[in-house]
């Protein structure tokens, strides 16, 4: 293999669905199973479907009503705690073969590895090392994995996503020359890392349909269309990627944010949406307090039901001073909601983002703030946080959380918006 750098990218095939099959003593590659919440309507998204279901034409992340009625299948309710336990066990397997400094966990079911230091140590090639890791995962957990290898992170990911998942040994390798030979004319572009449907549509408006088209396109036009993102797009079109594992490990963001988002199970009225706004703000303030951070501005996005022509409204409100206190954040955020949201349209999604959060410290206070009231509110929130941490998030609730439209108590028992399970 060319070059001194060799990266692996390993993906756990249909992870959630595979875990549910293993727990039931079924073969994840042969059983018809989907992971979806049966308590929600048929419009709910399937979090995962088994490879056998995909072979029958069922798309991953489809909605339940899109599954043909002629296909018999098992519907498994999500169990996020269980999936996290499996993922932790699999990460422990990886650590037996590689140091944590050479592993980047990209998602719950996918990880990158800097394999170069280990090829000489184990006296094997990248394919042998990948198969060794995949075999250990399969033998110890029952989960089948796929792996891509490449001379950079992008090529390893492309080898996995586009080639390895369709091979019988679940492995493929790419270098820059191989990328141009095998994948330059590949369609659709959305199969490539970092190219979504929106970007693909804009590329097609420029007459660009393949990575070869992008590589040979006018760079100035690409920069006009995509700004600084054009640099990454052009590099990837040539099969190049400058970021290394060391860069990932050493990266520290200049700013960060904390956000929360809910897709509601039915259309909500303006008043019911205001209730959800308050519940979400309450939870975000406690999260900031627990992390020891504050924010100076909050962004609100309200999405409307698909039955309307209006998609979403977005707005940002600045706060008088950096804070994580509910009584300081809610009034301006509620005012933004009142002025921004269309009162006659049904609401289906609410997202709140606390922008540019930073560590809590000596903050400049407004002349109109009463220090005693601020200190009292902070002590109250901290007491609430400690009770919830010790006895569970539903140990203390506000009266409004008991209202029929409220979602806080149910979400307190979920992970990532889905059933935590066991």
Order of alpha helices (4+ residues) and beta strands (2+ residues): beta-alpha-beta-beta-alpha-beta-alpha-beta-beta-alpha-alpha-beta-alpha-beta-alpha-alpha-alpha-alpha-alpha-alpha-beta-alpha-beta-beta-alpha-beta-alpha-alpha-beta-beta
